Amino acid sequence: MSWVRLLVRAGGLFLLTVSAVYAQESAAPPLSLADLDALIEEDSTTTPTLDQSGLIDLLALLGFLALAVTSFLKKSATLKYATMVAAIAYMGFMKGNLVSVVHIFALMDWSFPLFQYNIGWYVLMIFTVVSTVLWGRLYCGRICAFGSLTQLMDKLLPARWRVELPPWLERRAIYVKYVLLVAVLGYFLVTRDTLVYRYVEPFWMFTLSGSTMMWALLAALLVTSVFIRNFYCRYLCIVGAGLGLLSNLTVFGIKRWQQCNTCKICENACEWGAIQGSKISVTECVRCDDCEILYDDEDKCPHWLMLKKTVAKLEASKAP
C-alpha cells in the first residue's frame, strides 16, 4: 500500500470519527473504509473532462494555432497580420495566455498544473516546443501577444523614426537576453522567488495589473521600441533566449540560394538582424516570412533573375 493511500485512509478514519460524533446532525451516512478505497480508485481512473466553457476555450486556442500555422505555411502576409491581431486580442488581453519564464521555473521544479483542468495550457506548451523544433522560433514570430504588438507597432509607425544599432553593437546586444536567462534562473534557484518575472518580462501588461514601477518600466520599454524595432524581443526576452537555444534543433530551416552569398536584399530587409551574408542565425530568426517571400519573388530575387537569363540564353541559342 502506497504512502498516499495510507495518508488518505488515516484521514478517512479521522473523518469517520468526526462523522460519528455529528451523526445525528447529518442525514448522510458516514463513509466506510471500503467507500474511501472506491473513491480513491475512481479518482485514479478518471479521464480528463471539460465543461462547456473549457471546451470553447480549447477550441478557440486550437483555432488560433491553426491560423498561425496556416499563415506560416502559406507565406501569406495578410494571414500573418491577422494572426498577430488575434494574438494581441485573444492570447493577450482576453486570456493572458503567453509562454513565460514562470513556465521555465515550473520545468526546473518539475511542477506542472493538473492536466485534467489545464488541457489548453499543455496544448500551448507542447505546440511551442514542437513548432520550435520543426521550424524555429515560430512562437516568437506570430503567436506571442507582446511580440505581435511590437511588430505591428513597427509596421504602423513611420520608418524615419527608427534607429539602427551599429553592427558591432548589434552583434553583442543579442547576447544580453542569454545573460538575463542565466541570471534570472540562477536567482530563482537561490531564492525560489517566482515573482521576479514581473520585472524581467512585460507580459503582465495584458492583465492590466502592475505597480507604478512596473508601468514606468513598461512605458520606457514601449518608447524604446518605437525607435529600435522589436527591442525587447531581440535583446531582452528570456523566453526568446530559451526558444533560441531550442531552435538549434530545428529540422526545417530556411532555404538558401547560391546567390545568397553575395546578395544583400534579404539581409537588409531582415527586421531581426538574423541574416549575415550567407548565414541565417536560427537562434535569432523568428520565421517572419519576409526573406522567404523574397526568395520566392521571381521579379526581385537574383536567383530567379539569373535563372531567367540562363533560360533565355539557352532558348536564344536554340533559335534558328
C-alpha positions in Angstrom: 0.0 0.0 0.0 1.4 3.3 -1.0 2.1 6.1 1.5 -0.5 8.2 -0.3 -3.2 5.6 0.3 -2.1 5.3 4.0 -2.4 9.0 4.5 -5.8 9.0 2.8 -7.0 6.1 4.9 -5.7 7.8 8.1 -7.6 11.0 7.1 -10.6 8.8 6.4 -10.5 7.4 9.9 -10.4 10.9 11.3 -13.4 11.8 9.2 -15.3 8.7 10.3 -14.7 9.7 13.9 -15.9 13.3 13.3 -18.9 12.0 11.3 -19.8 9.6 14.2 -19.9 12.5 16.7 -22.1 14.6 14.5 -24.1 11.7 13.0 -27.4 13.0 14.5 -26.9 16.3 12.7 -26.3 14.9 9.3 -28.7 12.9 7.1 -25.9 11.4 5.1 -24.4 8.2 6.5 -20.7 8.2 7.3 -18.2 6.8 4.7 -16.7 3.4 5.3 -13.1 2.4 4.5 -14.4 0.5 1.6 -16.1 3.6 0.3 -12.9 5.6 0.7 -11.0 2.9 -1.3 -13.6 3.0 -4.0 -13.3 6.8 -4.3 -9.5 6.6 -4.5 -9.8 4.0 -7.2 -12.3 6.1 -9.1 -10.2 9.2 -8.9 -7.1 7.4 -10.2 -9.0 6.2 -13.3 -10.9 9.4 -14.1 -10.3 10.7 -17.6 -9.9 14.4 -18.3 -13.2 16.2 -18.8 -14.1 19.7 -20.0 -17.1 21.8 -19.1 -18.7 23.9 -21.8 -16.6 27.0 -21.3 -13.4 24.9 -21.1 -14.2 23.2 -24.4 -14.9 26.5 -26.0 -11.6 27.9 -24.8 -9.7 24.8 -26.0 -11.4 25.0 -29.5 -10.6 28.7 -29.7 -6.9 28.0 -28.8 -6.7 25.2 -31.4 -8.4 27.5 -34.0 -5.8 30.3 -33.3 -2.9 27.9 -33.5 -4.3 26.5 -36.8 -4.5 30.1 -38.1 -0.9 30.7 -37.1 0.4 27.6 -38.8 -1.6 28.2 -41.9 -0.3 31.7 -42.2 3.2 30.4 -41.9 2.9 27.6 -44.4 1.1 29.7 -46.9 3.6 32.6 -46.5 0.6 34.9 -46.5 1.3 38.4 -45.2 -2.4 39.1 -44.8 -2.9 35.9 -42.7 0.2 36.7 -40.7 -1.0 40.1 -39.6 -4.5 38.7 -38.9 -2.7 36.2 -36.6 -0.9 38.9 -34.8 -4.1 40.9 -34.2 -5.7 37.7 -32.9 -2.7 37.1 -30.7 -2.9 40.5 -29.1 -6.7 40.4 -28.7 -7.3 36.7 -27.7 -4.0 35.4 -26.4 -3.1 38.7 -24.7 -6.0 40.7 -23.4 -8.7 38.1 -23.3 -6.8 35.1 -21.9 -3.4 36.4 -20.9 -2.0 33.1 -22.3 1.7 33.6 -23.0 4.7 31.4 -22.5 6.6 32.9 -19.6 9.8 32.5 -17.6 7.4 31.2 -14.9 6.9 28.1 -17.0 10.7 27.6 -17.1 10.6 27.8 -13.3 7.9 25.1 -13.3 10.1 23.0 -15.6 13.0 23.4 -13.3 10.9 22.3 -10.3 9.1 19.6 -12.4 5.9 21.2 -11.1 3.0 21.3 -13.6 -0.7 22.0 -13.3 -3.2 19.2 -13.3 -3.7 18.1 -16.8 -7.4 17.4 -16.2 -8.1 21.1 -15.6 -5.4 22.7 -17.8 -5.6 20.9 -21.1 -5.2 24.2 -23.0 -2.0 25.1 -21.1 -0.5 21.8 -22.1 -1.6 22.2 -25.7 0.2 25.6 -25.9 3.4 24.4 -24.2 3.6 21.3 -26.4 2.9 23.3 -29.6 5.5 25.8 -28.7 8.2 23.2 -28.2 7.3 21.1 -31.2 6.9 24.0 -33.5 10.3 25.3 -32.4 12.0 22.0 -33.1 10.3 21.8 -36.5 10.6 25.4 -37.8 12.4 27.6 -35.2 11.0 30.5 -33.2 7.6 30.4 -34.8 6.0 31.3 -31.4 8.0 34.5 -31.1 7.2 35.5 -34.7 3.4 35.5 -34.6 1.9 33.8 -31.5 3.4 35.8 -28.6 1.0 38.7 -27.9 3.7 41.1 -26.9 5.9 40.2 -29.9 2.9 40.7 -32.2 2.2 44.1 -30.6 5.8 45.4 -31.2 5.9 44.0 -34.7 2.6 45.8 -35.6 3.9 49.0 -34.0 6.9 48.7 -36.3 4.7 48.4 -39.3 2.4 51.3 -38.3 4.9 53.8 -37.1 6.9 55.9 -39.6 10.1 54.3 -40.8 12.0 57.5 -40.4 11.7 57.2 -36.6 13.7 54.0 -36.4 17.3 53.9 -35.3 19.5 51.0 -36.3 22.2 50.0 -33.9 25.8 50.0 -35.2 26.7 46.4 -36.4 29.3 46.0 -33.8 26.8 46.8 -31.0 24.0 44.7 -32.6 26.2 41.6 -32.7 26.9 42.0 -28.9 23.4 43.2 -27.8 21.7 40.0 -28.9 23.5 38.1 -26.2 22.0 40.2 -23.4 18.9 38.1 -23.3 21.0 34.9 -22.7 22.8 36.6 -19.8 19.4 37.6 -18.4 18.2 34.0 -18.8 21.1 32.6 -16.8 20.9 35.4 -14.2 17.1 35.0 -13.6 17.3 31.2 -13.4 20.2 31.5 -11.0 18.2 33.9 -8.9 15.3 31.6 -8.8 17.4 28.6 -7.8 18.7 30.6 -4.9 15.5 32.4 -3.7 12.7 30.3 -5.2 11.1 33.7 -5.9 8.8 33.4 -9.0 7.5 37.0 -8.7 10.7 38.2 -10.3 9.0 37.7 -13.6 7.2 41.0 -13.1 10.4 42.9 -13.6 12.0 40.9 -16.4 9.1 40.5 -18.8 6.2 42.8 -19.7 3.6 40.1 -20.4 1.7 41.1 -17.2 0.5 44.2 -19.1 -2.3 42.2 -20.8 -3.9 41.7 -17.4 -3.8 45.5 -16.8 -2.3 44.9 -13.3 1.0 46.2 -12.1 2.7 48.6 -9.7 3.7 52.1 -10.5 7.3 51.0 -11.1 6.2 48.2 -13.4 4.1 50.5 -15.5 7.0 53.0 -15.7 9.4 50.3 -16.9 6.8 49.2 -19.4 6.4 52.7 -20.7 10.1 53.1 -21.1 10.3 49.8 -23.0 7.5 50.7 -25.4 9.0 54.1 -26.1 12.3 52.4 -26.8 10.5 50.0 -29.2 9.2 53.0 -31.2 12.8 53.8 -32.2 14.5 50.4 -32.1 12.3 47.8 -33.7 11.4 44.7 -31.7 13.7 45.9 -28.9 12.5 43.6 -26.2 12.2 40.5 -28.3 15.6 40.9 -29.9 17.7 41.9 -26.8 15.9 41.2 -23.6 13.3 38.4 -23.9 14.2 35.5 -21.6 11.6 33.2 -23.3 13.1 34.2 -26.7 16.5 33.2 -25.4 15.2 29.8 -24.2 13.5 29.1 -27.5 16.6 30.4 -29.4 18.6 27.7 -27.7 16.0 25.1 -28.5 15.9 26.3 -32.1 19.4 24.8 -32.6 17.4 21.5 -33.1 15.3 23.0 -35.9 14.5 20.4 -38.5 13.1 22.5 -41.4 15.3 25.6 -41.8 15.1 28.4 -44.4 16.4 27.5 -47.8 19.3 29.4 -49.3 20.3 30.0 -52.9 23.9 30.2 -54.2 23.4 33.9 -54.9 22.7 34.5 -51.2 26.5 34.5 -50.7 26.7 37.9 -52.3 23.2 39.3 -52.4 22.2 41.7 -49.5 18.5 42.1 -50.3 17.2 39.7 -47.5 19.9 40.8 -45.1 18.9 44.5 -45.4 15.2 43.6 -45.2 15.5 41.4 -42.1 14.0 43.2 -39.1 15.6 40.8 -36.6 19.3 41.0 -37.6 19.2 37.3 -38.2 20.9 37.3 -41.6 24.6 38.0 -42.0 25.9 37.3 -45.5 25.1 33.7 -46.5 24.2 32.6 -42.9 20.9 32.8 -41.1 21.1 32.6 -37.3 18.5 30.1 -36.2 18.6 31.5 -32.7 17.6 35.0 -33.8 15.3 34.1 -36.7 11.6 34.2 -35.8 10.3 32.8 -39.1 8.6 36.1 -40.0 8.4 35.1 -43.7 9.9 38.3 -45.1 13.1 36.7 -46.5 11.2 33.6 -47.6 8.7 35.7 -49.6 11.7 37.4 -51.2 13.3 34.1 -52.1 10.1 33.2 -54.0 9.7 36.5 -55.7 10.8 35.9 -59.3 11.0 39.6 -60.0 13.3 40.6 -57.1 15.4 37.6 -56.1 18.7 37.4 -58.1 18.4 33.6 -58.1 15.3 33.7 -60.2 16.5 36.6 -62.3 19.7 34.8 -63.2 17.8 31.6 -63.9 15.6 33.5 -66.3 18.6 34.9 -68.1 20.1 31.4 -68.4 16.9 30.0 -69.8 16.6 33.0 -72.2 20.2 32.3 -73.4 19.5 28.7 -73.9 16.4 29.4 -75.9 18.2 32.0 -77.9 21.0 29.6 -78.7 18.4 27.0 -80.0 16.7 29.5 -82.2 17.4 29.1 -85.9 
